[in-house]
């Protein structure tokens, strides 16, 4: 397995895959990221990240059934693995620890 650390965009993709559950395929992931993260993402970038996360062992994928609406093409569906879940939990814990270190601030004055 390649490195276990994840970057910000990798984290967003993993979270999106987890949220989409059985409907996590590249186009749906792009749509979710655009809608909920306020980011416009290119399909090629998402494919590259999905491949990298699969190489790291954070995701696994399988091809769905061919459909007439897609001209017989099959969708590749992604699923979070245990190491992927652990990477998300670690990232959240690290962020929470850093947030907890910030002394009380009046965020309205910043």
C-alpha positions in Angstrom: 0.0 0.0 0.0 1.2 3.4 -0.9 1.4 6.3 1.6 -1.4 6.6 4.1 -1.6 10.4 4.5 -4.4 12.2 2.6 -4.6 15.7 1.2 -7.5 18.1 1.5 -9.0 17.1 -1.9 -8.5 13.4 -1.2 -10.3 13.9 2.0 -13.2 15.6 0.3 -13.4 12.8 -2.3 -13.4 10.1 0.4 -16.1 11.9 2.4 -18.2 12.2 -0.8 -17.8 8.5 -1.6 -18.9 7.7 2.0 -21.9 10.0 1.7 -23.0 8.7 -1.7 -22.7 5.0 -0.5 -23.9 2.7 -3.4 -24.2 5.6 -5.9 -20.5 6.7 -5.7 -19.3 6.9 -9.3 -17.1 9.6 -10.8 -19.9 11.9 -12.3 -22.0 11.7 -9.1 -18.8 12.5 -7.0 -18.2 15.6 -9.2 -21.8 16.8 -8.9 -21.7 16.3 -5.1 -18.4 18.2 -4.7 -19.8 21.1 -6.8 -23.0 21.2 -4.9 -21.7 20.8 -1.3 -18.1 21.9 -1.3 -18.6 24.8 -3.6 -15.9 23.6 -5.9 -15.9 23.2 -9.6 -14.0 20.0 -10.4 -13.0 18.4 -13.6 -13.8 14.8 -14.2 -10.2 13.9 -15.1 -9.0 15.3 -11.8 -11.6 13.2 -9.9 -10.6 10.1 -11.8 -6.9 10.7 -10.9 -7.7 11.1 -7.2 -10.0 8.0 -7.2 -7.2 6.0 -8.8 -4.6 7.3 -6.3 -7.0 6.5 -3.4 -7.5 3.1 -4.7 -3.8 2.5 -5.0 -3.4 3.6 -1.4 -6.1 1.1 -0.4 -8.5 3.7 0.8 -11.1 2.8 -1.8 -12.1 -0.2 -3.8 -14.1 -0.2 -7.0 -16.2 -2.5 -9.2 -18.0 -2.1 -12.5 -21.7 -1.9 -12.5 -24.0 -3.4 -15.1 -24.2 -2.0 -18.6 -27.2 0.2 -19.2 -29.0 1.3 -22.4 -29.0 4.9 -21.3 -25.2 4.8 -21.3 -24.9 3.1 -24.6 -23.9 -0.1 -23.0 -21.1 1.4 -21.0 -20.7 0.4 -17.4 -20.2 2.7 -14.4 -17.3 2.2 -12.0 -18.6 2.4 -8.4 -16.3 3.2 -5.5 -16.6 2.1 -1.9 -14.7 3.2 1.2 -12.4 0.6 2.7 -11.5 0.2 6.4 -8.1 1.9 5.8 -10.0 4.7 4.0 -12.4 5.1 7.0 -9.4 5.1 9.3 -7.7 7.8 7.2 -10.8 10.0 7.5 -11.1 9.5 11.2 -7.4 10.3 11.7 -7.8 13.5 9.6 -10.8 14.6 11.6 -9.1 13.9 14.9 -6.1 15.9 13.8 -8.2 18.8 12.8 -10.3 18.6 16.0 -7.1 18.6 18.1 -5.8 21.7 16.3 -9.2 23.5 16.6 -9.2 22.6 20.3 -5.8 24.3 20.7 -7.1 27.7 19.6 -7.8 29.9 22.6 -11.2 31.5 22.8 -11.5 34.1 20.1 -14.1 36.5 19.1 -14.4 35.2 15.5 -16.6 38.2 14.5 -13.6 40.6 15.0 -11.3 38.8 12.6 
